[in-house]
Amino acid sequence: MDTEEEKQRLKGQVEIWEHMFAFVDSMALKCAVELGIPDIINSHGHPITISEIINNLPATTSSSSPNVDYLTRVLRLLVRKRIFSSQIDQETDQIYYDLTPSSKWLLRDSKFSLAPFVLAQLDPPLQKPWQYMGKCVEEGGFAFEKAHGVEIWDFSLANPQFNNLFNDAMRCTTEIIINAVLVKYKDGFNGIESLVDVGGGTGMMITEIVKEYPHIKGINFDLPHVVSTAPEQQGVEHIGGDMFVHIPEADAVIMKWIMHDWGDEDCVKILRNCCKAIAKKKNGKVVIVDCVLRPDGDGSFDNTGLAFDLLMIAHASGGKERTEVEWRMLLNNAGFPRCNIIQIPAFPSIIEAFPE
């Protein structure tokens, strides 16, 4: 009979094998998204066979034909991981595949889809920096720069295809997050007549806020080359500049996924400029939409938060995710002694910060 020590030893071995091959789950997921399998199943409106999936795959070359065996094996893994479901027809022994709540988040035509984020995160340029994490621990520096010779923003400028992939990923997550913000933070925009979105990209978030709250004058603020491609939107003004130098004046500032890209020293600089921007408003505030790490938590997104923290090592230049204690310390050092943390139905939280 196995001793408890032997059982624990075997359990440890099992866990290491699972962790070692966790990347296989990700690559199988990428394969399904690239092939558009969730969309194929969805377009039929009912469970379908492997043959029906194969017949609807994107056309490649006339001399090639899809490998049914490969796809069957990919789907077998993804069914086990609950990305898809399957059932066997007892009369024909045919397997029928269907969507699950997970794969419905991979539909490209859905208003809220994570498919672009999956494709970006698993693209080779964003995978390569992970190979340099050990080097970063040993000697410091930034993994993306070690992998590519430049920081991610410069790499994006020099590689239009990657830039489009990255922007699509940011766009899809913005749609999901801003919907969650508007659902949960309804009263948060009351009394605000002007709102500046710092690092707002092409203006998607501020546009959606202004649509919901037409009394707000929206300001989309980002680097000049970014806002130069931003589409005109009613109620939104696009302003180019550098958040480390100056932020346009407004009643309030909102920042989504900006703080986690930077170390504490840089964040303090940005926040102090935010403080100056709202200085003329009696009840001015900064609304930060970012992760609040809970290393010992058991919430829905707590594991994702820890993964994102390491993502900042791989892709950012000194960025990190922060715990509630770290957020409060950072904000206090930047002149924001009061803050509220508000949970929303999405991965990040709202950190509402108030100056002295």
Summary of the structure (lengths in Angstrom):
residues: 356
radius of gyration: 23.1
end to end distance: 66.4
largest distance: 74.9
contacts: 1079
relative contact order: 0.08
helix: 51%
strand: 15%
